[in-house]
Amino acid sequence: MLGRSHGVAFLLALAVLAGAAAGRAPAAAPPTLRLDVAEQSVVPSLGLVDAGRVRVVVRNLGVESHALTLVRTRAFAVVPPVRIAAGLRSVVPVVRVAPRHSVAETVVLRPGPYEALDVGPGRVVGAWVAFSVR
């Protein structure tokens, strides 16, 4: 009888552990916002992103290197300045991407309007695109 009670206790402990493991969900991967950049264009994969952690993938489809940054704006689709001012606060550091390459960065975005700016030599803004975070 003693052996049987140990077997039952073992099965009961195993069931408890299995239930505890099943209750823990694996950490979900953050949603991905892909920004395809080329000469004179930035195209987002989404126009609306949920707030929180977001994986931003910058994919350079062009033949020249590009440097992209994200900025939070006061309103949706505000025309950006021609040149980036020294005090402009970016959400991410400037992401430099070689032709036919991609770079990924995970960032935390708060709700509001944003713009992705393709920044050229002399901090001149080339192409840009607006998107929102809810």
N, C-alpha and C positions, 0 to 999 in steps of 0.2 A: 503494500500500500504506500509506503514511503516513496518509492520510485515513481509511482503514478502521480503523487501530489507535486513532486519536483517537476515532472513533465508538464503538468497543467500550469504550474507557476511560470515555467519557462515560456510556454505558448502565450500566456497572458501578458508577460513582459514584452514578448516579441510583438504582440498586437498593439500594445501601448506605444512602443517605439515606432512602429510602422505608421500609426495614426498621427504621431507627432511629426514625423518626417513628411507625411502627406499634407499636413496643415501648413507647412512652410512653403510658400510659393517662391520660385526662383526670382531674382531681381529682374524686372523687365528691362529690356534694352530701350534706351530713349528713342523717341521718334527721330527720323532723319529728314533734314531739309537739305536737298541738293541744290547747289547753285552752279549752273553751267555758264561758264564765261568764255567769251571769244572776243575778237576785235569788234568793239562797239556794241556788245550785247551782254546782258546778265539775265538769265532765265531761271526762275525758281521752280522747284518741283511742286511746291505748295504755296498758296497765297495766304493761308491761315494755319498757324501752328499753336499747339497747346503750350501754356506757360510751364516752366520748369526746365529740366535737363533736356537739351536738344542736341543731337549729333548733326553738325553742319559739315557737309562734304562739298568742297569747291573743286569742280572738275573743269580743267582748262581744255576746251575743244579747239582753241586757236593755234596760231603758228608763232605767237609772241608770248613772252612771260607776262603774267598778270599778278597784281597785288589787290586783294579784296579785303574790305573791312566792313563790319556791321555797326551801325549807329542807331540809337533810339531817337525818334523824332517827336515833335510836339503834336503833329497831325499826320494823317495818312497821305502819302505821296507828295510830300513837300519837295519842291524842286531843290536839289542840293546845291551848295555853293560851287562855283567854278573851281575853286582851290580850297583844299582842306586847311582850316586854320590850325595853328599850333596847339590851341587849347581844346580842340574837339576830343571828346571822350568816346572812344570806341568800346563796344561790348567785348570785342576780341582784338588781340593784336593783329596787325596787318598780316594776312595770310598770303605768302608768295607761292605761286604755282607755275612750274615750268610747262611749256607746251606739251600737250598730250599726257599730262599727269593729273593726279588728284591729291588733295590734302584734306584730312578730316580732323575736326576739333569738336569736343563736347563742351557746350556752354550752358549757362543757366540764363533763361530769358524771362523777364517779367512781362505781364500783360501790357500791350500798347503797340503803337506803330513803329516800324523799323525800316531801315533802308540798307541794302548791300551796295557798297560803292566800289567801283573799280578805280583804284588810285594809280595814276601814272607818274612819270618823272615830274619833279617840282611840285608834288602833292596835288596835281591837277586831276579833277574828277572826270573820268571818261563816262562809261556806261554806268547805269544804276537801276535798281529795281526796288519797289516797296513791297512789304508784306506785313501782316499783323500777327500779334500773339494774343491769344485769349486766355 
